[in-house]
Amino acid sequence: MVGDVAVGGGAPITVQSMTVTKTADHEATLQQIYALAAAGADIVRCTCNEPEAAEGLARIVPRSPVPIVADIHHQYRRALEALEAGVHCLRLNPGNIRNPEHIKLVAREAKDRNVPIRIGVNGGSLHPDLYKKYGDKVTPEAMVESALQEIAYFDDVGFDLIKISVKASSVPLMIEAYRQLAEVTDHPLHLGVTEAGPPPIGTLKATAGMATLLAEGIGDTIRYSLTADPVEEARAGRQLLETLGLRERKNVDLIACPSCGRAEVDVFTIAQDAMTAFGERKIPLQVAVMGCVVNGPGEARDADLGIAAGNKRGHLFVKGQNVMVVPEDEMVDTLIEWAEFIHEHGAEAALDRAVATKDAAKRAADEDRDRNLDVRGDDANASEAVIAEIRRSAN
């Protein structure tokens, strides 16, 4: 338990992030913690790198909406001060605090308070002896051995409230380290690609590493380590878990076609406008934006709500059924209105609401579909002509 949040076992996988403010500035730090919590963070970490930071934590912890982890690096006394401040968890880097007696002292104090500790192994700060042992390079085996050494110190004092991470900036290295670690311990694992960099590449790297492991059943809590506003980390973490079906959706899942020769509107702009309009509204529905009525409603029939463009108008559909026709410039506003209605009353109520317009809406959609096919044909992207040319070249 990190405060009142369970980590590991059958508990939902949690999202973490870290503040970038000076912890001693408790008001600024609290403001960021609230923003992170609103974006989906279940747990937030704050640095405790100086006595003033520990004093800040004493003011932060009682007012925080989520459990607080104190990030400790070189000075074990900061860990003791953070415990006095009432934090819900510590993060220790084995490569930076190397004195076994200091580590054991912190573990004893944490044990007395029932406060867990994350063993935060980092590929960039391994103990020098481990670098030498493994050929002066970071290997999965070196990182796992670092974690096991730290566990042994904790075992000496009977402390077992442990989470572990073995982060690296290399995605393949990180994946293999966690796989090896999962084979030798049942302690909860904190996943992450350290120093992933700025979005979008940083987000892609972190997603590649964490999604691979989560799909294999490895991992209990996650953090995106991005060179960006930490709110982006929390939001990305929540979206990853929702996408993998590991957490219930909190906000709109907007799907959209990639556009093609049949599209009768600027799908990219409308989809982006819809995402902006939904913003942070807590509407846990799947909403579709489709560029035409030829394949759009069928491809998005499983969406709760969607709209497809045709002949300068939008065809709104609920659970695959056409319900009404709206002017093109009202498509996004109509999506918002109906999403809010479905969220409050349900899809069946929405279909009942449209009983008087459904037949006309279907006829209009069929008309626009037929017109689109007449104008553009079945092969709007001329792919068959390309295929024919390929076959001629092959002969």
N, C-alpha and C positions, 0 to 999 in steps of 0.2 A: 504494500500500500504506500503510495506517495500521497501523503495527506489522505484525502478521501477517494483517491483515484486508484483503482486496482490495475496492476501491470503484470501480465503473465497469466499462465493457466488458461482458463476459459474466458478471461476478461476481454472486452473489445480492445482492439489495437488502438493505441492512443497516439496523439499528435503532439509534438513538442516544438518549441522554438526558443530563441534566446534574445534577451534585450540587448540593445547596442548603446543604451544610455549609460552614464556614470551612475553606478548603483548608489553612491552617496547622495545623488540628487534624487531623493525618493519620490518626489512629486512627478518628475519627468518619467521616471522608471515605472511608476504606477500607471501613468497615462498610457505608456506603451504596453504594459501588461494587459490592461483592459482592451486595447485595440487587438492584441493577439488573441485574447479569449473570444472576442466577437468574431474573429476570422476563423475560429475553429481549433485553437490550441487548447489542449486539455491540461498541459503542464508547461511551465515557463522557467527557464534557467536564467540566473543573473550572476554576473561575475562577482567574486569576493576576493579582490586582489589587494586590499588595503584595510586597515582598521576602520576607516570612515565608511567603507562599503558594508562592513558588518553592521555598523550603526544604522546605515540606510536600510539594511534587511530587517532590522528590528522594527522599523517603521513601516516597511512594505508588507511583511508577512500577514499582520492582522487585517490589512485592508485589501489583500489580493483576492480576486475572484477565483483563482486557480492555485493549486499547490506550487510552491517555489523550490527550485533546486539551486543550491549554491555551487558555483563553478570554482574549484580550487586547483591551483597549479603547483607552485614551487614551495609555498610556505604552509606547513601543517597547522600553524597557529591560527591561520585564517579559517580552517575547517572547524576548529574548536570554537572560535568566535561566532561562526555561522550557526553552529548548533545552539549556542547561547541565544542567538537571535530568533530561534524557533523555526528554522527552515525545515522543509518536509523531506529533503533528500540532499545528499552531497554527491558531487562528481569529483573523483580523484583521478589524476593522470599518473599511472605507475612510472612513466618515464621521467617525471619531474619531481615526485616525492619518493626518494629512494631509500631512506633510512627505515629499516623494518620496524624499529621501535616506535618511530613517529607514526607509521601506518597503523600499528597495533593500538597505540594510544587513541587515535581517532576512532578506530573501530570499536574500542571499548566504550568510549563516550557515546557513540552513535547507538550502540546496543542498549545502553542504559536508557536512552530516550526513544527506543524503537524506531529509529530513523534509518531508512535504507541508504546504501551507497552504490553509485554506479562506478564500476571500474572502467574508466574511459581510455582504453588503449588507442593510440594514434600512431599511424605509420610514420609520421614526421618527427616523433619524439620518443623513440624506443630507448631503453637503457643501452649505453655503449657496449656493454658485454654481449647483449643479444645481437647487435649489429656485427660484432666480430665473430660470434659463433656461427652466424648464417652468411658469412662471406661478405661482410660490409654492405649488405643491402637489406631492404625490407622484404620479408617473405611472409606468407600466411602463417607458417609455422612459428616464426619469431613473434608475431603478434599474439597468437594463441598461447604461446609459452609465457609471454608477459602477463596475460590475464590469469593464467593458472598459478603463477608465482604469487600474484596479489591475493588470489583466493586462499592460498596456503597460509599467508599471514593472517587473514581473517579467521581461518579455521583454528589457528592457534589460540584465539581468544573467544572461540565459540560464536562468531558472528556470521550469520548466513542470509541477512536481508540484502541480497546482492543483485544488481543488474550489471550487464556487461556490454560494452561496445568494442569493436575492433575496426575502426574507421581508417580508410585510406582514400587518397584522391584518385587512385587508379580503380576503375570499376571492376575489372576482372580480379584484381588483387583483393579488393574488399569482399567480393562475392565468395571467393575461395576461402578467405579467412573465416567468414561467418559459417560457411558450410562445415569447416573443420571444427569450429568452436561448438556448433550444435551437436556434433558427434560425441563430445566429451563432457558436456555439462547440461543440466536441466534448468539453470538459472535463466530468468528472463533476459532477452537480448534486445538491445537498443540499436536500431539500424540507422546507417547514414553513410553518405559519401562525403568525406571531409573536404573542405576547400573546393567545392564543386565549381565555383565561379559564378559569374553573372548569368541571368536568364538571357536567351533561351537555352544556351548550351548547358549551363549549370543545372537547370531544371531537367533537361534530358538525361544528363549523366546520373543525377540522383535518382530519377525515376527508373532508369535502366537497372541500376544496382538494387534498389529496394523492391521494385516490383518483381524482379526475378526471384528474390529470396522469399518474399511474401507468398508468391504463387507456389513455392515449394513448402510452405508451412513454417518458414523460419522467420522469427521476428515478433516482438510484442509491443514495441513502441518505436516511433520513427521521428527523424528530424531532417528536413531539407536544410543544408548548409549553403545558402546562396549569398552572393555579393549583391545584396539588394535589401530593401525594406523588409524587416523580419515578418511583417504581416503577409508578404508574399510567400514566405516559408510555411506559415500556418495554413494559408489558403491552399497551397499546393499539396500539403500533407493531407488535408481533409478531402480534397478532390481525388487524390490517388486512392485513398481507402474507399471512397464512395464508388469510384470506377471499378475497383476490384470486388465490390460487393462485400467489403469488410466492415463498413459502417453504414448506417442508414443515411439516406440523402437528406441534407439540410436545406439545400437551395436548388434552384432550377438546374437540370441537366439539359442543356440546349444542344440538340443535334441538328445538323444542316448538311444538305447535299454539297458535293464539291463543285457543283455547277457544270454545265455542259452546253452544247450547241442549242439545246431546247430552252434554256433558261430565259424567262421573259422579264426578269428583273435583275438588279445587281445583288446577287445572293450574299456576297461578302459584306456589303454595306448593311443590308437588312439584318443579317445575323449579328453583326457587331452592334448595331443600334438596339437590337433586342437584348443582347447581353448587358449593355449599358443600362437599359431601361429596367431590367430585372434587378441589377445591382446586388445589394445585400438583402433583398427581400427573402424572407424565409418561406419559400414556396417549393416544397420538395416534389416537383413534378418533372416529367420528361417532356420537353417542348421541342417541336420540330419546325424548322424553316426550310421550305423546299422551293426550288426555282421554277418548277412547272407542275402541271396537273397530270402529266402523262404517267410518270412513275412515282411522283412525290407521295401522294396519300397511301399508296400501297407499300412503298418502302418504309414509311413511317407509321404504319398502322398500329404498332405497339406503343407509340407515344401516347401520353395522356391527352395531348393537345398539339395541334399543328396548323400551319397555314401554307398553302401552295399558291404560287403566282400564275396568272393566266389572263391575257388580254386586258392588261392594265387594271386588274382587280385581284383580290386575294380570296382564296377559297378556304374557309376555316373548317377544320375537321376535329372531332372529338372521338378518340378511340377508333380512328379510321373511318368514321361516318361524317359526311359533309353536313354542316349545320347552318352555314350562312355565307353570304358573299359580301365583301366590303371593298371600298375603293382602295387602290394601291397605297395611297399615302396614309391610310388608317390601319395598315396591317399590324404594325408593332403595338399601337395602342389597344387594338382589339385583342391581341395575344395577352397583354397584361390584364385586361379586364376579365377575360374568360379564365385565365390561370388563377386569378384571385377567387373567382366564383367556384371553380372546381375544387380549389384547396379548401374552401369553406363548406361547400355543400356536396361535393362528390361528382363524379363523371355522369352517373345516372341522372342526377338532378339537372346537369347541364344539357343532356340529351332531351330531357323532358321540356326544358326551357325553350329548346329549338324546334319543338314539334310542329309549329306553324311554318317554319322556314326550311325544314330539312329537304322536302321534295323539290322545291324550287332550287335549292342550293346544289342538289345532286344533278339536276338537269343542266344548270349553268356550268358545273364542272365537266360534265360529259361534252357539252358544246365546246368548251375551251380546249379540252383534250383532243377532240376530233379536229378542230381548227389547227391546233399545233401540229398534229400529225400531217394534215394536208399541206401545211406551209413548209415544214421542215423534214417530213418523212420519218420513217421508222429509224433510219440511221442518221441521226442529226449530226454526228461527228464524222461522218464519211469513213468510218473504220473499215467497212467492207471493201471499199475501193482500195484502201491501203493494203488490206489482206490480199486482195487479188493481185496487186503489184508485187507483193512479197512472193507469192506463188509463182508469178511469171519469172521473177529474178532467180528463184530457186531452180527453175527448169533450164 
